Amino acid sequence: MPFSYSHFEISDRSTLRLATLPDFLLQRIDRDLTVPVNRQIYQVVREAILSQVLPVGMKLPSSRDLANELNMSRNTVMHAYEQLIAEGYLETRSGSGTFIADTVPDQIANAAKNSPVSSSGKEKSMLSERGAKLIRHAGVCELQWGAFMPGVPDVTMFPNKIWARLQNKVWRRSRAHLLTYDNGGGYMPLREAIAEYLRAARSVNCTAEQVMITTGIHQSIDLVAKLLGENGNKAWVENPCYWGTRSVLQSQGIEPVPIQVDQEGMQLLAPDLRNPPRFIFVTPSHQYPLGVVMSLSRRRMLLEYAAANDAWIIEDDYDSEFRYGSRPLASLQGMDTHDRVLYMGTFSKTMFPGLRIGFLVVPEGLSKAFATGLSELYRGGQISTQAVLTDFIKEGYFTSYIRRMRVVYAERLRLLTEAIKGNFGDAIIITGSDAGLHLALKLPDGCEDYLISEQAMKAGIIARPLSRYYMNPETAVHGLLLGYGCVPDEEIGPAFDKLAKIIKASIRKNI
């Protein structure tokens, strides 16, 4: 039986008398445990002292007397006493014996005496106000796989054998620099490979020195907020937008300001323009979660506005590789002539989320500061994994895998669209169905998406409520986000049929 602190849980806080100490220990010592008995005695006495069950100044039985009472070797008790004395819990007085030492600082003891006892019996939350708000509005889902979890690729189709071979090759040539901390910015060969890929595939203007290797979008946002932001700064965010963006910004004391999204992307109105923010967060190539593409005129306006008002544009290009029926769109960063755009992406969608590697491209003038800041704040590592990814990209496996998965996801999109049309015809509007790993359904008036989502979860179907991606619930559009990336072809139709029954019941209820 493994050792557990639960064996030493002390619920009775009344102080012990000398005569009851042996019985107290016998109730809590388990001779069948693999933990030595002397260690158990040490733990029980230590916890009793910390919880003030054993009072300061109390004299303990001699090691001989306690050993006799416990029916064990004196050496066993002596070893426990010696450890407690060494750590300051007990003290010996020449000619007098062994006593409980006074280890409670005066200010703590006084504070305990003066602390009012809550009459309600409810403990005050240990979280800060900011922490409590973060947890209260968290958007994470307990399930991360299955129909219809949005934003998750099909990891079962990843070429594991190729990856394992490349990994073995890296470990065979492994050197100290692959096993230690990163010294700023990430593994340079990987930064070079990413820069080359982004220049060719996304029209990003960058050198390897401008590419920072992060653990993903969240860390990229966190780094930007810490190095370029101040507490109380404002950030324009698309409304609706990815919940993680809002959460990371708020955790850094930066206020997200919702800007409505229409068919051309972020819609900037005169009242918005009169109050320039510090940051502008956008997903111009495939808006998350609605899937619209930012128009060229809006892109140009945004770039000029940021340059004129000293604002930073953060471009999230999270799944731009997966466009169906058209070529991938050029990045916003590639149009920037004022160095106001920071471009970020991740391999979580193109490869697998557990890889935890993303990238942030910063203007040339910020590259040294960001490399230093990245190393200072996060102590980057996993250089050997970055080395494997470097070979995966340079040897052509990355682009061939994307081409293969683009075909797979396009077919799954087709199957899901057919299932939706088969159940609802044109009665439900579909958005974002030409790119990415998910689409959005806009529900008829009166349908509460979060209720449908809860009922779907009980039926084993994941359908994220669209309204939760809006900052203001009162003006939120109700709909469902349906991811198809990680759903096998043969499961898409049956899974949506289950969901359709729940949606239809909600529609009938509101007629």
N, C-alpha and C positions, 0 to 999 in steps of 0.2 A: 504493500500500500504506500503510495507516495506521500511525502511530507506536505502538510498544508497548515497555514497559519490558523485556519478555522479550528484546529484542535486546541488552540490556545486563546480562543475568543473569550473575553472577560466581560460579562454583562453586569455583574454585581459590583458597583463602585464603592460599596461600604468597605472600610478598612478591615484588614485581617488582624486577628490576634495571633500571638506567637504560637499558641497551642493548636491553632487550626491550620497553620501553614503546611504541615505534612499531608493532611487530608486534601487541602487545596491542590497540592502538586499531584497527588495520586489520582485525582479525578481528571487530570489533564495530560498525564503521561501515558503514552501507548507503547508498550514494549514490543509490539508487533511491527512498528514502523521501521523503515530502513535508516531513519535518522537516529544517530546515537543518543542514548538516554541523557548523557551529560549535556548534549546540545538542546534537548527538549527542556531540561531543567532551566538552562540559561534563558531560553526563549520565554518560558512561562514567567519566570521571575522578572525578566526585563519588561515584558508587557504589563505585568502587575504594577511595577514601579512607574512606568510612563502613564498608566491610567489612574495612578494614585490609590490603587487598592492596597498596595504596601506603602505605608506612610513614611515620610522623611524621618530619620532618626530611629526607626524601629530596629531592634536588635534581632538578628537572625540566629537560629540554632547553630551550634557548632557543626562542622562538617561530619564529625563522628556521630553526633546525636541524630542529625537529619538522615544520615545513611542508615542508621539502625531503624528509624521510623519508616523509611521507604524500602527497607529490606534489600539494600544494594551495596555495592562496594563504596568505601569511603573515597577512593580515588575518583569515582564518577562524580560525586558531589563536589570534591575539591576542584576538579577541572572546571565545573560550571561556575563556582565561586571565583576562581582565578580570572576567568574571562570577564565576569561582571566587574571585578575590581579593576582590571586593566582598562576597561572602557569607562570607568568612573561612576558606575551605578551603585557600587558598594565601596565602603571604606573600612579599614581595620584600625582599631584603637588598641595600642599595646596594653595587654593585661586585661582588656575589657571585652573584646570580641569583634564581631563583624556587624556593621550597621548599614541601613539604607542611606546613601549619600544625598545631600541636598543639591539637586541638579536643575531646579526650576528657577530661572532668573526672577529677581524681585519684581521687575516691571510687569512680567507676565502673570505672576501670582497676584499682584495688585489689580491688574486689569481683569483677571478672572473673578475677583471678589466684587468688583464694581460693575461687571457686565449685567445688564438687566436680563431677566429670564423671560423669554417670549411666552405670553399667555396663550397664543394661538397654537403653539406646538409646531408651527411650520418654520423650517429653517430658511433663512434668507439665501437666495441663489448665490452661488460662489462665482458665477460668470459676471464679467463686466457688462455694462449696458450695451456696448458694441458687440460683445460676444453673444449675449442673449438674443440680440436682434439678428445676428448672423444665423444662429441655430434655428430661430423661429421661422425665418424665411428661406431656409435651406431648400435647394431644389434637387438634391441627390435622391436617387431611387435605389431601393434595396436590391432590386433585380437589375442586372446589367447584360442580360442575354435573353433572346427569345422574341417572338412576335408580340408587339411591333416596337421594340426598343429603338429609339432614334439615335443616330450618330455612332452606331457600333458596326464595324466591318465584320465580314465573315472570316474569323481567325482560323477556322478549320481548313481553309484553302491555302493558308500561308505555306510556302515551300520550306518546311522544317528541315528537310535533309540538306538542302543547299545552305541554309543558315548554320546548321550544325557543322557542316564541313568547313565553312569559312571561320566559324568560331574555333574549331580545333586548330586551324592553321594559325590563327592569331595567338592562341595559347602556346603553340609549339615555338613561336618566335618571340614569346612574351619577354618583355624587358621591364626594368623597374619603373620606367615612366608610364607604363600601362597599368600599373597596380597602385599608384599613389594618387594624391589629390591633383585636381586640375589646377593649373597655375594661371587661369584667366581666359575666358572666352570659349574654352572647349578644345577638343583634339583638332589641331590645325589641319591635318589631311581631310577630316570630315567637313570642316568649315570650307575648305577649298572645293570639295565635291558638291556641297550644297549650293555654294555661290555659282558654280558652273551650271548646275541644274536649273537654278532659279533664273539665271540670265537667259537660258535657252527656252525653258518651258513657260515662264511667267513674266518675261520681259522686266525683271527686277534689275535695277542698276546697282551693283554692289561688288565689292572685293571680299576676299575671305576674311580680312581683318574686321569687316563690318558685321559679320555673322557671329552671333552669340548662341552657343548651344545651351538650351535650358531643358527642364524636365517636362515642358509642355506649355500650353497657352496660359494656365494659371500663374506659373512662375514668371513667364514673360510679362504679364500684366503687373504682377507684384513688383518686379524689378523696375519697370517703367515708372510706376507710381512712387516708388521710394526714391529714385534718383532724379526724377523730373517734377515731382509733385510736392505740394505742401499741404498740411492739414487744413481742411476747409476749402481747398480748390474744388471747382466744379468740372464735371466731365459730361459731355453730351453722349448719350447712349441711345441706340435705336430702340423704338418702342413698337413692338416687342423686341426683346433681345435675349441672348444667352444669359441664363441666371448666374453663371459663374463670373461673368464680367462684373455684374453689379456687386456680388458678394466680395470679390477681391478688392474692388475699389472702396467699398464701405469699410472693409477691415483696415484700410490705410487712412481712414478719415477723409476720403474724397467723396463728394456728394454727386451721385449720378442724377443727371437731368434728362428726363425722357423726351425724345424727339420723335414725333409720329413718322411712320413709314407708309408710303403709298406705292404705286406701281413703278415709280422711278427711284425708289430707295428713300433715304433720309430726306424728309421734307422740311426745309428750313424756311420759316416764316419770319416776317419783320420783327415781331417781339423777341424771337430767339436771337436774331442777328444783333440786336442792341445790347446783348449781354454775353460777350465772348467768354468761352470756357478756357480752361487750361488744356483739356484733352477732348478729342473727338474720336469716339470708338465706332468703327464701321466695319461691316462685312459686305463690301461693294460687289464682289463677283457672284455671291450667292447668299443673300441676306438670311440670317438665322433668326427666327425659324420659318419665315414666310417664303423664302426662296426667290425673291425678286432680285433683279439686277439693277444696280445704280446706273442711271443714264449718263451719257458723256457730258451733258451740260451741267448736271449736278456734280459730277466729279471735278470738272474744271472750276466750278464755283467754290467747292469745298477747299480745293488747293489754294486758290487766291485768297479766300477768307482767312485760312489758317496762317498764311504768310503775312497778311496785313495785320493780324491781331495776335501774333506771337503764340499761336496755339499749336499743339502737337496732335497730328492725326495718327491713330493707331489702327492699322489695317489688319484685320483678322482674315486670313486666306485659308481657312481650315480644311476645306474639301474641294478646292477648285479643280483638282485633277479629274473629277468625275462629272463630266458633262456629256449628255447623250443627244446626238443629232447635230451638235455644233462644236466648233473648236473651243478649247479653253480660252477665257477672256484674259486680256493683259491686265497686269496689276495696276492699282492706283499709284503705287510707289514709282512705277516706271514712267509716269507722267509728271512726277514732282520735280520742279526745277529750283525749288527753294529750300530743299532739305528739311521739310517739316513732317515727313511720313516715316513712321517706324512700322516695319512689316513683320508680321509673325505668322508662323505656321507650325504644324506638328506632323509626326509620323503615325499618330494614333489612328487616323482614318485610313491612310494609305497602306499601313502595314498591320500593326496590332497595338491596342492601347497599353498593354503591359510593358511595352518597350520603354515608355516614359522618356522619350527624346523629342524635343521640339527645337525651334530656332527663332531668333529675333534678329532682324536686320536693322541696324541703326545708322543714322547719317554718319558720314566719315568723321566729322568733328567730335562725335560722341563715342567713337569706338574704343579708345583707350580707357576712358572713364567707365564705360559699361563693362569692359572686360575685368577691370579691377573691382568694380562693385559686385559683379557676379561672383567672383572668387571670394571676396570679403564677406558677403552675406550668406552664401549657400555652400561654400566649400565643395565645389563640384567634384564629381568622381565618375565611376563607371567608364573609365577611358577605354578599357578593353572592349566593352560593348560598343562604344563609339567607333572603335577600330574595325569591328565586324561590320557595322553599318556602312562604314567607308568602303570596304571591299564590295559589299552588296550593291552599292550605288555604282562604283567605278567599273565593276565587271558586267554591268548592264542588267542585272537581275531586277533592280528596282523598277526601271521603266517597262520592262517586259511584264512584270507582275501587275503593274497599274493597267497596262493594255488588256491583260487577261481579265482582271477584275471589273474593268469598265464594261466589258461584254456581259459578264455575270450579273452585275447590278442593273444594267439596262433591261435585261430579261426579267429580273425580279420586279422592277418598276412596272414593266408592261403587265405582268401577272396581277400585281396589286391594283393597278388602274382598271384592268378588266373586271376584277372582283368588285370594285367600288361601283363601276358603271352597271354591272350586272344586278347589283342590289338596289341602286338608287337612280340609275340613269343620269340625268343632268340636274337632279334635285339638290345635290350637294356639290359645292364648288371645291375644286382641287387646285391648290397652289404649290409652286416649287417643284413641279414634276418633270423638270428637264435637267436636273443636276443633283449632286449630293447623294445622301444615303437615306433620305426621308422625304415625305411630302406632308402637306397640311390639308386637313379637311375643315371647311367652315360649316358649322352646324346651323340648322334653321333657328330662327328666333324662338326663345323659350327653352331651348335645350341647355341644360347646365353641364358643361363639359367635365367638371370635376366629379360630378355624380356618376356620369357615364364611365369615367376613368376608374372610379372606385369599384363599380360593378364589374367592369371588364377585368380588373385585377383579380377579383374573386373567381372569375372564370378562367384565369390563367393567361389573360391577354394584357399586354402592356400598351396603354394608349395615353400618352402624356397630354394633359389638358392645356390647350393653347393659351387660355386666359391667365395661367400662372406665369407666363413669360412677359406679361404687361406689368408696369409699375403701379398703375391705378386700376384696381379691380372694377371700379364703376364704369369705366370706358373701355374695358377689355372686350375683345372679340372672342366668342366662344367657338372652339374647334378642337381638333385632335391632331397630335403629331404622330405619324406612323412611320417607323423605320422599317426598311425592308432589307438592309444590308446583311443582317445576320440570320435571316429566315430562309431555310431551304425552299426551293421552288415548289415542291409538292405540299408544303405546309401553308403557303400564303393564302390560297383560296379558302380552305377549311377554317383557318384562323380568322380571316376577315368575316366569313359567314357568321361565326359566333358573335363577333363584335357588332355586325350589322343588326342582329336580333336585338341587342341591347339598345342600339341607336334608334331603331324603329319603335321600340317600346317607349322610349323617351319622347319621340315625335308624336305618337298617338296620345300620350298623356297630356301633351300641350296643345292638342287641337281644340 
